Amino acid sequence: MIVSTFKYSLIACICFMAACKPSPEKAEKPTEEKSEAISTPVTVTSPINGNLSETVELNAVSAFLLKSYVKSSSNGYLQEVNASLGKFVNKGDLLFLIKTKESQSLGNTISKLDTSLHFSGAIAIKSPGTGYITQINYRAGDYVQDGEQMAVITDTKSFVFLLDLPYELKPYLSINQNLQLKLPDGTILDGTISNAMPTVDAVSQTQSFVIKINSSKQIPENLIAKVSLVKTAKSNTISLLKTAVLSDETQSEFWIMQLIDSVTAVKVPIKKGLENATSVEILSPVLKTSDKILLTGNYGLPDTAKVTIIQK
């Protein structure tokens, strides 16, 4: 009896499952998944065959090595002042007129004796050199004593730039006798190293070297210019832009992403050589100027990556 009941229950369950099964025409067809490879937009560059140099940037300050001091030659009052700050004067130009008490008394006496003599008794103080007036200590009507400093004039012929050179870089001067100085306004000046100052700064351990320039441009004193000192230079070497070179966190391994076809880039380990602000020398492997290297979009790409070139 129990077996018969079990058979009937099994048949009823099978019939129920068959009734719930959808008809063939209503059954959903399996979807086909399409896997599309992710493509990264990148820009590319090519190796450059040319000259490459490793440089260090230093500061050079403009200065006048020689200054002329205008001093009084007698006691008296300043009757006339022809000097002003920043004024350019030539050697022999009249700067001051001094009138002493003695000359004033003598002039009055002479004028009483003969009015046609026109004796003034003024002492002329002239410029001892050619340059710009950078300091004036008196004005008209002031009393000055014999030997007092009245003004300071810079000697334009002594204008130079002083290069503050760390002493350990002194051996590189043999290949840097001719330098270029870049002013803050973008002006480039050609300069030549002349001689060295005989002292070294006790704190920074830098030595000042005189750089002479041949320019008629008016340059103020204490202006800081940038000087690039070449440490090492090579010719006919292969280099890449810095942004094309990748490294690990410790910067112990370096590599580039090189295109092997129009859409695939692979990881290529490299060995670096000289390096400057913009470029890196590639010692190995040997690259060709026709090779295509990822310039941007290369960070974080796997060993073999699909890319899309958006700019060449």
C-alpha positions as CSV (number, residue, x, y, z in Angstrom):
1,M,0.0,0.0,0.0
2,I,2.8,2.4,0.9
3,V,4.7,1.5,-2.3
4,S,1.6,2.3,-4.4
5,T,1.1,5.6,-2.7
6,F,4.8,6.6,-3.3
7,K,4.4,5.7,-7.0
8,Y,1.4,8.0,-7.4
9,S,3.2,10.8,-5.6
10,L,6.2,10.5,-7.9
11,I,4.1,10.5,-11.0
12,A,2.2,13.6,-9.8
13,C,5.5,15.5,-9.1
14,I,6.9,14.6,-12.6
15,C,3.7,15.9,-14.2
16,F,3.8,19.1,-12.2
17,M,7.4,19.8,-13.3
18,A,6.6,19.1,-16.9
19,A,3.7,21.5,-16.8
20,C,5.9,24.3,-15.3
21,K,8.6,23.9,-18.1
22,P,8.2,26.7,-20.7
23,S,7.5,25.8,-24.2
24,P,10.5,25.7,-26.6
25,E,9.3,28.8,-28.5
26,K,9.1,30.8,-25.2
27,A,12.4,29.7,-23.8
28,E,15.1,32.4,-23.6
29,K,18.1,31.9,-25.8
30,P,21.5,32.1,-24.1
31,T,23.2,35.5,-24.5
32,E,26.6,35.6,-26.1
33,E,29.0,37.7,-24.0
34,K,31.3,39.8,-26.0
35,S,34.6,40.6,-24.3
36,E,36.2,43.8,-25.6
37,A,39.7,44.6,-24.6
38,I,40.2,48.0,-22.8
39,S,42.2,50.5,-24.9
40,T,44.1,53.3,-23.2
41,P,44.5,56.7,-25.0
42,V,48.1,57.6,-25.3
43,T,50.5,59.9,-27.0
44,V,53.9,58.8,-28.5
45,T,57.3,60.1,-29.1
46,S,60.5,58.8,-30.7
47,P,64.1,58.6,-29.5
48,I,66.4,61.5,-30.5
49,N,70.0,61.0,-31.8
50,G,72.0,64.1,-30.9
51,N,74.0,65.9,-28.2
52,L,73.2,65.6,-24.6
53,S,74.7,67.3,-21.6
54,E,74.3,67.0,-17.8
55,T,74.1,70.4,-16.2
56,V,73.8,72.1,-12.8
57,E,72.0,75.5,-12.4
58,L,73.7,78.1,-10.3
59,N,73.1,81.8,-9.4
60,A,75.2,84.8,-10.5
61,V,74.7,88.2,-9.0
62,S,75.4,91.5,-10.9
63,A,77.9,93.8,-9.2
64,F,80.2,96.8,-9.8
65,L,83.7,95.9,-8.6
66,L,84.9,99.5,-8.6
67,K,83.2,102.5,-7.1
68,S,84.4,106.1,-7.0
69,Y,83.9,108.3,-3.9
70,V,83.3,112.0,-4.3
71,K,84.9,113.9,-1.4
72,S,85.0,117.5,-0.3
73,S,88.2,119.3,-0.8
74,S,87.5,122.1,1.7
75,N,85.2,123.3,4.5
76,G,82.2,125.3,3.3
77,Y,78.6,125.4,2.3
78,L,77.2,123.6,-0.8
79,Q,76.2,126.4,-3.1
80,E,75.1,124.1,-6.0
81,V,74.3,120.4,-6.4
82,N,74.1,118.9,-9.9
83,A,74.0,115.3,-8.7
84,S,70.9,113.0,-8.2
85,L,70.4,109.4,-7.5
86,G,70.6,107.2,-10.6
87,K,72.0,109.9,-12.8
88,F,74.6,108.9,-15.3
89,V,77.7,111.2,-15.2
90,N,81.0,111.2,-17.1
91,K,84.4,111.8,-15.7
92,G,85.0,115.6,-15.2
93,D,81.3,116.6,-15.0
94,L,80.5,119.2,-12.4
95,L,78.7,117.8,-9.4
96,F,79.1,120.2,-6.5
97,L,80.0,123.8,-5.8
98,I,81.4,124.7,-2.4
99,K,81.8,128.2,-1.1
100,T,84.0,128.8,1.9
101,K,83.7,131.5,4.5
102,E,87.1,132.8,3.5
103,S,86.3,133.0,-0.2
104,Q,83.0,134.7,0.6
105,S,84.8,137.4,2.7
106,L,87.5,137.7,0.1
107,G,85.0,138.0,-2.7
108,N,83.2,140.8,-1.0
109,T,86.5,142.7,-0.5
110,I,87.5,142.2,-4.1
111,S,84.1,143.3,-5.4
112,K,84.4,146.5,-3.4
113,L,87.8,147.2,-4.9
114,D,86.9,146.3,-8.5
115,T,83.4,145.3,-9.5
116,S,84.6,144.1,-12.9
117,L,86.4,141.0,-11.5
118,H,83.3,139.1,-10.5
119,F,85.1,136.9,-8.1
120,S,82.9,134.1,-6.8
121,G,85.3,132.0,-4.7
122,A,83.4,128.8,-5.3
123,I,85.3,125.5,-5.4
124,A,84.1,123.0,-8.1
125,I,83.9,119.3,-7.2
126,K,83.9,117.2,-10.4
127,S,83.2,113.5,-11.0
128,P,86.3,111.3,-10.6
129,G,84.8,108.6,-12.9
130,T,82.1,107.5,-15.3
131,G,79.0,105.7,-14.1
132,Y,75.8,106.0,-12.1
133,I,75.4,108.0,-8.9
134,T,74.2,105.4,-6.3
135,Q,74.5,107.5,-3.2
136,I,74.3,111.2,-2.2
137,N,74.9,112.4,1.3
138,Y,74.3,116.2,1.1
139,R,72.0,118.7,-0.5
140,A,72.3,122.4,-1.4
141,G,72.9,124.6,1.6
142,D,74.5,121.9,3.8
143,Y,77.8,122.5,5.5
144,V,80.6,120.0,4.6
145,Q,84.0,119.5,6.0
146,D,87.2,118.8,4.2
147,G,87.5,115.1,3.2
148,E,83.9,114.1,3.9
149,Q,82.2,111.7,1.4
150,M,79.6,113.5,-0.6
151,A,78.5,110.9,-3.2
152,V,79.3,107.4,-4.6
153,I,79.6,106.7,-8.4
154,T,79.7,103.2,-9.8
155,D,82.3,102.5,-12.5
156,T,80.4,101.1,-15.5
157,K,83.6,99.5,-16.9
158,S,83.8,97.3,-13.7
159,F,80.3,95.8,-14.2
160,V,80.4,92.0,-13.8
161,F,78.4,89.0,-12.6
162,L,79.7,87.1,-9.6
163,L,79.1,83.3,-9.8
164,D,78.7,81.6,-6.5
165,L,80.3,78.2,-7.2
166,P,80.4,75.3,-4.7
167,Y,84.0,74.4,-4.3
168,E,83.5,70.8,-5.3
169,L,82.3,71.9,-8.7
170,K,85.5,73.8,-9.5
171,P,87.0,71.1,-11.7
172,Y,84.2,71.6,-14.2
173,L,85.3,75.2,-14.9
174,S,87.8,74.0,-17.5
175,I,85.0,73.2,-19.9
176,N,82.8,76.1,-19.0
177,Q,84.9,79.2,-19.7
178,N,82.1,80.6,-21.9
179,L,78.7,80.7,-20.2
180,Q,75.2,81.9,-20.9
181,L,73.4,84.0,-18.3
182,K,69.6,84.1,-18.2
183,L,68.1,87.2,-16.6
184,P,64.7,87.1,-14.9
185,D,63.1,88.9,-17.9
186,G,64.2,86.2,-20.3
187,T,67.2,88.0,-21.7
188,I,70.2,85.7,-22.5
189,L,73.7,87.2,-22.2
190,D,77.0,85.6,-23.2
191,G,79.7,85.7,-20.5
192,T,83.3,84.7,-20.0
193,I,84.8,83.6,-16.7
194,S,87.6,86.0,-15.9
195,N,89.1,85.3,-12.5
196,A,88.3,84.0,-9.0
197,M,87.9,85.8,-5.7
198,P,90.6,84.8,-3.2
199,T,88.2,83.8,-0.5
200,V,85.6,81.1,0.2
201,D,82.4,81.7,2.1
202,A,82.8,80.0,5.5
203,V,79.2,78.8,5.7
204,S,78.2,77.7,2.2
205,Q,81.7,76.9,1.0
206,T,81.2,78.7,-2.2
207,Q,83.8,80.7,-4.1
208,S,82.9,83.7,-6.3
209,F,84.1,83.8,-9.9
210,V,84.0,86.9,-12.0
211,I,82.0,86.6,-15.2
212,K,82.5,89.5,-17.7
213,I,79.8,90.3,-20.3
214,N,79.9,92.3,-23.5
215,S,76.5,94.1,-23.5
216,S,75.3,97.7,-23.7
217,K,72.1,96.8,-21.9
218,Q,71.7,98.7,-18.6
219,I,71.6,96.1,-15.9
220,P,71.0,97.1,-12.2
221,E,73.3,95.9,-9.4
222,N,72.3,92.8,-7.3
223,L,70.3,91.2,-10.1
224,I,70.3,87.4,-9.9
225,A,70.9,85.5,-13.2
226,K,70.7,81.8,-13.8
227,V,73.8,80.0,-15.1
228,S,73.9,76.4,-16.4
229,L,77.2,74.7,-15.7
230,V,77.9,71.7,-17.9
231,K,79.2,68.7,-15.9
232,T,79.3,66.0,-18.7
233,A,78.5,66.2,-22.4
234,K,78.1,63.5,-25.1
235,S,77.5,63.7,-28.8
236,N,75.6,61.3,-31.1
237,T,73.8,59.6,-28.3
238,I,70.2,58.3,-28.1
239,S,67.9,60.0,-25.6
240,L,64.2,60.2,-24.6
241,L,62.0,62.7,-23.0
242,K,61.8,62.2,-19.2
243,T,58.1,61.6,-19.2
244,A,58.6,58.5,-21.4
245,V,60.7,56.8,-18.7
246,L,59.0,55.0,-15.9
247,S,60.4,53.6,-12.6
248,D,59.4,51.7,-9.5
249,E,58.9,53.3,-6.1
250,T,62.6,52.9,-5.1
251,Q,63.8,54.1,-8.5
252,S,66.0,51.1,-8.9
253,E,64.4,49.7,-12.0
254,F,63.5,51.7,-15.1
255,W,61.5,50.9,-18.2
256,I,59.6,52.3,-21.2
257,M,56.4,51.2,-23.0
258,Q,57.2,50.6,-26.6
259,L,54.8,50.1,-29.5
260,I,55.2,46.8,-31.3
261,D,52.2,47.5,-33.6
262,S,49.6,50.2,-34.0
263,V,47.6,49.2,-30.9
264,T,49.9,47.2,-28.6
265,A,52.6,48.4,-26.2
266,V,55.0,46.2,-24.3
267,K,57.2,46.9,-21.3
268,V,60.9,47.2,-22.1
269,P,63.5,47.5,-19.3
270,I,66.2,50.1,-19.9
271,K,69.5,51.3,-18.5
272,K,69.9,55.1,-18.1
273,G,73.0,57.3,-18.8
274,L,73.2,61.1,-18.7
275,E,70.2,63.0,-17.5
276,N,69.2,66.7,-17.6
277,A,66.0,68.6,-16.9
278,T,64.2,67.3,-19.9
279,S,65.9,64.3,-21.4
280,V,67.4,60.9,-20.4
281,E,70.2,59.0,-22.2
282,I,69.2,55.4,-23.0
283,L,72.3,53.1,-22.9
284,S,70.4,49.8,-23.4
285,P,68.6,48.5,-25.3
286,V,69.7,50.1,-28.6
287,L,66.7,52.2,-29.8
288,K,66.1,53.5,-33.2
289,T,64.8,57.0,-34.1
290,S,61.9,55.3,-35.8
291,D,60.8,53.5,-32.7
292,K,57.5,54.6,-31.1
293,I,57.6,55.1,-27.3
294,L,54.6,56.0,-25.1
295,L,54.9,59.6,-23.9
296,T,51.7,60.1,-21.9
297,G,49.1,57.6,-20.7
298,N,51.9,55.1,-20.0
299,Y,51.7,55.1,-16.2
300,G,50.4,51.9,-14.7
301,L,50.0,50.0,-17.9
302,P,50.7,46.2,-17.8
303,D,53.5,44.4,-19.7
304,T,51.3,44.1,-22.8
305,A,48.6,46.7,-23.1
306,K,46.1,47.8,-25.7
307,V,46.4,51.5,-26.6
308,T,44.9,54.1,-28.8
309,I,47.2,56.8,-30.2
310,I,45.5,60.2,-29.9
311,Q,48.4,62.3,-30.9
312,K,51.8,61.8,-32.5
